Amino acid sequence: MRWERQRVGSGDQAIPGLIQTVVSPAPEFAGVTFHEVRARSVLNRVPSGSRMPFGWTVNPYRGCSHACTYCFARNSHTYLDFDAGRDFDNQVVVKVNAAEVLDKQVRSAKWQHEHVAMGTNTDPYQRAEGRYRLMPGIIRSLAASGTPFSILTKGTVLARDLPLLASAAEDVSVGIGVSIALLDRDLQQTLEPGTPSPQARLDLVRKVREAGLPCGVFVAPVLPGLTDSVDQLDALLAAVADAGATGVTVLALHLRPGTREWFAAWLRRERPELLARYRELYGDGSYADRRYRRRLATRVGPLVRRHGLGPHTRQELGTDEVGWPDGSLPSGAPKPALVDPEQLTLL
């Protein structure tokens, strides 16, 4: 593997910028290898053909110790000569100079202060952030340059930066989204073993709201046969509403290459009785059958209204887009931000 030839002093620069590999001795990072790199750029332009409602992203980490079995970003790790399975979970690339490089980029006369989205590939508040503390510098750079931004996370490390985020929101639009897919603790521990508990994430929503910031919740992904019953969705949306969320977006599971194979292995191991159903719903594609998504939308809409969870607001998402979670999207209205429109169950 090319990475193993890139240690300090090796002289081999097949991958520019790699400075060292660190295996953490801390018990909470057992089995995780951190690859520390010096990035030349951290602002990533979204391809012009994308339907995403934002043009730029920042990802201080590649790979994610959340280890979510269903994570759509798994295949991106293969670009680094890692695999999309176990390597994605325990080979984490850290851009140690991310804040420094971003500060220079957003202070450039060429920068147009467009919205920057974080958490669109891997989580900026995964556990590694507790060690590397990259996000405070990133937040300060964006706010000082007048750049609006949004963060989507499962990581409760974000609570550390709430005073900083509240301060930034005085100068720029700041959007916070917390991803909570389910309440079942046993299922959560096998599907997303490295994440904070669902209750901890609900508590994070409360803390964000207490800090005076809007906070949307992404009920994502909804897993056919596992988390999509009326009772399960009703309980989750009730908890989300009780936590004070200012909006909700509900997304069905999608299975891109890399993720598809890893999740299928989990199904064979944990829930083999569902394999036939998933083959029927997904076939050879990445997205659930349209009829399933329509059924899910019909199921979710009344629950969203029951719990008083309105659409995401523009301020909450940090863009000019407004998401409508209950199926009442008027003709011509924009699609919700921070998500791939092809995933939407409610349009």
C-alpha positions in Angstrom: 0.0 0.0 0.0 1.4 3.4 -1.0 0.6 4.9 2.4 3.1 2.6 4.2 6.0 4.1 2.0 5.2 7.7 3.0 6.7 7.9 6.5 8.9 10.9 7.4 12.3 10.7 5.8 11.3 8.0 3.3 11.9 10.3 0.3 9.0 8.6 -1.6 6.4 11.3 -2.4 3.9 9.3 -4.4 1.2 10.9 -2.3 2.3 14.5 -1.7 2.0 15.9 1.7 2.0 12.8 3.9 4.1 13.5 7.0 3.6 10.5 9.3 1.5 7.7 10.5 0.4 7.6 14.1 -1.1 4.6 15.9 -2.9 6.0 18.9 -2.1 4.4 22.3 -5.3 5.8 23.9 -7.8 3.1 24.7 -10.7 5.0 23.1 -8.8 4.8 19.8 -7.8 1.2 20.0 -7.3 -0.2 16.5 -7.5 3.1 14.8 -4.6 4.4 12.8 -4.3 8.2 12.2 -2.6 9.3 9.0 -1.5 12.9 9.5 -1.2 14.9 6.3 -0.5 18.5 5.4 -3.1 19.5 2.9 -2.4 22.0 0.1 -6.1 23.0 -0.1 -9.1 22.2 2.0 -11.9 24.0 0.1 -13.5 21.4 -2.2 -15.7 22.7 -5.1 -18.8 20.6 -5.7 -18.9 19.4 -9.3 -20.8 21.8 -11.5 -23.3 19.0 -12.6 -24.2 18.2 -9.0 -27.7 18.9 -7.7 -26.4 19.8 -4.3 -27.6 23.2 -3.1 -24.2 24.3 -2.0 -21.0 24.8 -4.0 -18.2 24.2 -1.5 -17.3 21.7 1.2 -14.6 21.2 3.8 -13.6 17.8 5.1 -10.9 17.9 7.7 -11.0 14.1 8.0 -11.1 11.2 5.5 -12.5 7.9 6.9 -14.6 7.9 10.0 -14.5 5.9 13.3 -18.2 6.2 13.6 -18.1 3.0 11.5 -21.7 3.4 10.3 -22.4 0.3 8.3 -24.6 2.2 5.9 -22.3 5.3 5.4 -22.6 6.5 1.8 -19.1 7.9 1.8 -17.3 4.5 2.1 -16.3 4.3 -1.5 -14.4 7.6 -1.3 -11.8 5.8 0.8 -10.8 3.6 -2.2 -9.3 6.7 -3.8 -6.6 6.5 -1.2 -5.8 2.8 -1.8 -7.9 1.9 1.3 -10.9 -0.4 1.1 -14.4 0.8 1.7 -15.0 -1.6 4.6 -12.9 -2.0 7.6 -10.2 0.6 6.4 -12.9 3.3 6.2 -13.6 2.7 9.9 -10.1 2.5 11.3 -7.7 4.2 8.8 -8.5 7.9 9.4 -6.7 10.6 7.4 -6.3 13.9 9.4 -5.5 17.2 7.6 -3.5 18.6 10.5 -3.1 22.0 8.9 -6.7 22.3 7.7 -7.5 25.5 9.7 -4.3 27.2 8.6 -4.8 26.5 4.9 -8.5 27.4 5.0 -7.7 30.7 6.6 -5.5 31.6 3.7 -8.0 30.4 1.1 -11.0 32.3 2.5 -9.0 35.5 2.9 -8.0 35.5 -0.8 -9.5 38.3 -2.9 -10.8 35.5 -5.2 -13.0 34.0 -2.6 -16.7 34.9 -3.1 -17.9 34.0 0.4 -20.2 31.2 -0.8 -21.8 28.8 1.6 -19.5 26.0 2.9 -21.0 22.7 4.0 -19.3 20.4 6.5 -20.2 16.8 7.3 -21.2 16.0 3.7 -18.6 13.3 3.4 -17.2 12.3 6.7 -18.1 13.7 10.1 -16.0 16.7 11.2 -16.9 15.9 14.8 -16.0 12.2 14.9 -14.0 11.1 17.9 -10.7 12.2 16.3 -11.8 15.8 16.7 -11.5 15.4 20.4 -7.8 14.8 19.9 -6.9 17.0 17.0 -9.2 20.0 17.6 -9.3 21.2 14.0 -12.9 22.6 14.0 -12.4 25.7 16.2 -9.8 27.1 13.8 -12.0 26.3 10.8 -15.0 28.0 12.4 -13.0 31.1 13.3 -11.6 31.3 9.8 -15.0 31.0 8.1 -16.7 33.5 10.5 -13.9 36.1 10.3 -14.0 36.0 6.5 -17.8 36.5 6.4 -18.4 32.9 5.0 -21.7 31.3 5.9 -21.5 27.6 6.8 -23.4 24.6 8.0 -22.4 21.4 9.9 -24.1 18.0 9.8 -22.9 15.7 12.5 -23.5 12.7 14.8 -20.7 13.8 17.0 -21.4 15.2 20.5 -17.9 16.7 20.5 -19.7 19.6 18.8 -21.0 20.7 22.2 -17.4 21.8 23.0 -17.6 24.5 20.3 -21.1 25.8 21.0 -19.9 29.1 22.5 -17.7 29.6 19.4 -20.6 28.7 17.0 -22.9 31.1 18.8 -20.4 33.8 18.4 -19.9 33.0 14.7 -23.6 33.2 14.2 -23.5 36.9 15.1 -21.5 37.5 12.0 -22.5 34.8 9.4 -25.3 32.4 8.8 -24.6 29.2 10.8 -26.6 26.0 10.2 -26.4 23.0 12.5 -27.9 19.5 11.7 -27.8 16.4 13.9 -28.2 13.0 12.3 -30.3 10.5 14.3 -31.5 7.4 12.5 -33.1 5.4 15.3 -33.7 5.1 19.0 -33.1 1.3 19.5 -29.8 1.2 21.4 -29.0 -2.4 20.6 -29.6 -1.9 16.9 -27.6 1.3 17.0 -24.6 -0.4 18.5 -24.4 -2.9 15.7 -25.3 -0.6 12.8 -23.2 2.4 13.9 -20.9 1.2 16.7 -18.6 4.2 16.9 -21.3 6.8 17.3 -22.7 8.5 20.4 -25.9 7.0 21.6 -29.2 8.3 20.2 -30.0 9.8 23.6 -26.6 11.6 23.6 -27.5 13.1 20.2 -30.9 14.2 21.4 -29.2 15.9 24.3 -26.9 17.6 21.8 -29.9 19.0 20.0 -31.1 20.4 23.3 -27.7 22.0 23.9 -27.6 23.6 20.5 -31.0 25.1 21.0 -30.1 26.3 24.5 -27.1 28.0 22.9 -29.6 30.0 20.8 -28.9 28.3 17.5 -31.4 26.6 15.3 -30.9 22.8 14.9 -32.5 20.5 12.4 -32.5 16.7 12.7 -31.9 14.4 9.8 -33.7 11.1 10.4 -31.3 9.3 8.1 -31.2 6.8 6.9 -34.5 5.1 7.3 -33.8 1.4 6.9 -36.5 -0.8 5.3 -37.7 -3.5 7.7 -35.5 -2.2 10.5 -36.5 1.4 11.4 -39.4 2.2 9.1 -42.5 1.1 11.1 -45.1 3.7 12.1 -44.3 3.0 15.8 -40.6 3.4 15.3 -40.9 6.6 13.3 -43.5 8.1 15.7 -41.3 7.5 18.7 -38.2 9.0 17.1 -40.0 12.1 15.8 -41.6 12.6 19.2 -38.2 12.5 20.8 -36.8 14.8 18.2 -39.6 17.3 18.8 -39.2 17.0 22.6 -35.5 17.9 22.2 -36.5 21.1 20.5 -35.4 20.5 16.9 -36.4 23.3 14.6 -37.0 21.1 11.6 -36.6 17.5 10.3 -35.7 15.8 7.0 -36.4 12.1 6.5 -34.3 10.1 4.1 -34.5 6.5 2.9 -31.3 4.4 2.9 -29.4 4.5 -0.3 -26.7 2.0 -1.2 -23.9 3.3 -3.4 -21.0 1.0 -4.5 -18.8 0.2 -1.6 -21.5 0.9 0.9 -23.8 -1.6 -0.8 -21.4 -4.5 -0.4 -20.5 -3.6 3.2 -24.2 -3.2 4.3 -25.1 -6.5 2.5 -22.5 -8.3 4.5 -24.0 -6.9 7.7 -27.5 -8.0 6.6 -26.2 -11.6 5.8 -24.6 -11.7 9.3 -27.3 -9.9 11.4 -30.6 -10.0 9.5 -30.5 -12.6 6.7 -34.3 -12.8 6.6 -34.3 -9.3 5.1 -31.9 -10.0 2.2 -34.7 -10.9 -0.3 -36.6 -7.7 0.6 -33.6 -5.5 0.0 -32.9 -7.2 -3.4 -36.5 -6.4 -4.3 -36.3 -2.8 -3.2 -32.9 -1.9 -4.5 -32.3 -4.3 -7.4 -29.0 -3.2 -9.1 -29.4 0.5 -8.1 -28.4 2.7 -5.3 -31.9 4.1 -4.4 -34.9 2.4 -2.9 -37.8 1.7 -5.3 -39.8 4.9 -5.9 -43.0 3.2 -4.6 -41.3 2.5 -1.3 -40.2 6.1 -1.0 -43.7 7.3 -1.7 -45.1 4.9 1.0 -42.6 6.2 3.4 -43.5 9.8 2.7 -47.2 9.0 3.2 -46.3 7.4 6.5 -44.0 10.2 7.7 -46.1 13.2 6.8 -48.9 12.8 9.4 -46.3 12.0 12.1 -44.3 15.2 11.3 -47.5 17.3 11.6 -48.5 15.5 14.8 -45.3 16.5 16.5 -45.2 20.0 15.1 -42.0 19.6 13.2 -42.1 22.2 10.4 -39.7 22.5 7.5 -36.1 23.4 7.9 -35.6 27.1 7.9 -33.1 29.0 5.8 -31.1 30.1 8.8 -31.0 26.6 10.2 -29.5 25.1 7.0 -27.3 28.1 6.3 -28.4 28.4 2.7 -31.2 30.0 0.7 -32.9 26.6 0.5 -36.0 25.6 2.5 -36.7 21.9 3.2 -40.3 20.7 3.6 -40.5 17.4 5.5 -44.3 16.7 5.4 -45.1 16.2 1.7 -46.7 19.6 1.3 -44.0 21.0 -0.9 -45.6 23.6 -3.2 -44.8 23.6 -6.9 -41.5 25.2 -7.7 -40.3 25.2 -4.1 -36.6 24.5 -3.5 -35.4 21.2 -2.3 -33.9 20.7 1.2 -30.2 21.6 1.7 -27.4 19.3 2.8 -28.8 16.2 1.1 -28.7 14.6 -2.3 -32.2 15.3 -3.8 -32.3 11.7 -5.1 -32.5 10.5 -1.5 -35.5 12.5 -0.6 -38.5 10.4 0.4 -40.8 13.4 0.6 -40.7 15.0 -2.8 
